[in-house]
Amino acid sequence: MNPTDLTIEILKSIRDEAKATNGRLDVLTARVDQLSERVDLTNERLDRGLSELAQRIVHSEIRTATAIADLAGDVREMTGVLRNASELRPRVERCEHDIADLRARLDAAGR
C-alpha cells in the first residue's frame, strides 16, 4: 500500500469516527435537552409549592395572631372578673356573718 493511500485510509477512518462521535453527541444533546425540560418543570412545581406554602404560613400566622389577640382579651376580662370577685369577698363574708347572726337570733327568739 502506498503511503498516500494509507494516509487517505487513516483520514477516512478519522472522518467516520468523527461522524459517529457527532451522532453520539446529538443523542447526548437531545437527552440533556430533555433533562433540562424536566428540571425546568420541576423548578416550576417547586416555585408553585413554595408560593402556596408561603401563603399557608401567612394565613396560619394570621389565625394564630387573631387567636392570641382573642386570648389576651379573654385574659383581661377574666382578670377583671377575678379582681371584682376578690374585692367582693370581704362584703360577702360580712353578709354571711350577718345571716348567721340573724339565724341565731331567730332560733333564740323561737325558743
Helices and strands as residue ranges (DSSP letters): H 3-110
